[in-house]
Amino acid sequence: MSDHLQRARHLPLLVLAGALVAVGARAQSDYPQRGDERGPPPRQFADPDRAANAARRATGGRVLGVQGSDRDGQPGYRVRILQPDGRVRSLHYDADSGAVRD
């Protein structure tokens, strides 16, 4: 097989890898940074990293984004998860208890 054909055979893999990198960079850009004013006031369990880790452990999925939010008057974080079956799920991380709920 010629050198040109071998390179052309690898092109779809390179395009796919580039698309995955671009999607990952986009997901990270939505992640609130420390000191970001969108998040709730500091609490015992109020940390976007803890919210992401708790949601990841609860679902086995990949974190797409974390955003400060209130639910029923309880401060916390909204965590978007890509589940292993391909569905996107939105969970609430309770900043007071550290619990993850639908």
C-alpha positions in Angstrom: 0.0 0.0 0.0 1.4 3.4 -0.9 2.4 5.9 1.7 -0.3 8.3 0.6 -3.1 5.7 1.0 -1.8 4.8 4.5 -2.0 8.4 5.6 -5.5 8.8 4.1 -6.6 5.7 6.1 -5.6 7.4 9.4 -7.3 10.7 8.6 -10.8 9.8 10.0 -9.1 8.8 13.3 -7.3 12.1 13.5 -10.6 14.0 12.7 -12.4 12.1 15.5 -9.6 12.7 18.0 -9.7 16.4 17.2 -13.5 16.6 17.7 -13.2 14.8 21.0 -10.6 17.3 22.2 -12.8 20.2 21.1 -15.8 18.9 22.9 -13.8 18.3 26.1 -12.4 21.9 25.9 -15.9 23.2 25.5 -17.2 21.3 28.5 -14.3 22.6 30.7 -15.0 26.2 29.7 -18.5 26.0 31.3 -17.0 24.8 34.6 -17.2 27.5 37.2 -13.8 28.6 38.5 -13.0 29.3 42.2 -14.2 32.8 43.1 -16.8 32.7 40.3 -19.7 34.8 41.4 -22.3 32.4 39.9 -21.8 29.8 42.7 -23.6 29.8 46.1 -22.0 31.1 49.3 -19.3 28.8 50.8 -20.7 25.9 52.9 -19.3 22.8 54.4 -19.7 20.8 51.2 -19.9 23.6 48.8 -17.2 23.0 46.3 -17.7 22.4 42.6 -15.0 19.7 42.6 -16.8 17.8 45.3 -20.1 18.2 43.5 -18.5 16.8 40.3 -16.9 13.9 42.1 -20.1 13.0 44.0 -22.2 13.0 40.8 -19.5 10.9 39.0 -19.5 8.3 41.8 -23.3 8.2 41.9 -23.7 7.6 38.2 -20.5 6.3 36.8 -20.7 8.9 34.1 -18.6 11.8 32.8 -19.1 15.3 34.2 -20.1 17.8 31.4 -20.5 20.8 33.6 -21.1 22.2 37.1 -23.0 25.3 37.9 -24.1 26.9 41.2 -27.8 26.6 41.8 -30.5 26.6 44.5 -33.2 23.9 44.7 -36.1 24.2 47.1 -34.2 27.0 48.9 -31.1 24.7 49.4 -27.9 26.0 47.9 -25.8 23.6 45.9 -24.7 22.8 42.4 -26.3 21.5 39.2 -24.1 18.8 37.7 -24.7 17.7 34.1 -23.5 14.1 33.6 -23.1 12.0 30.4 -24.1 8.5 31.5 -22.4 5.4 30.1 -25.5 4.7 28.1 -25.2 8.0 26.3 -28.0 9.9 28.1 -27.3 13.3 29.6 -28.6 13.7 33.1 -28.9 16.7 35.4 -28.4 16.2 39.1 -28.5 18.5 42.1 -25.6 18.4 44.7 -26.8 19.7 48.1 -24.1 21.9 49.6 -25.3 21.4 53.2 -25.5 17.6 53.2 -23.2 16.6 50.3 -26.1 14.5 48.8 -26.7 14.0 45.1 -30.4 14.0 44.0 -32.3 14.0 40.7 
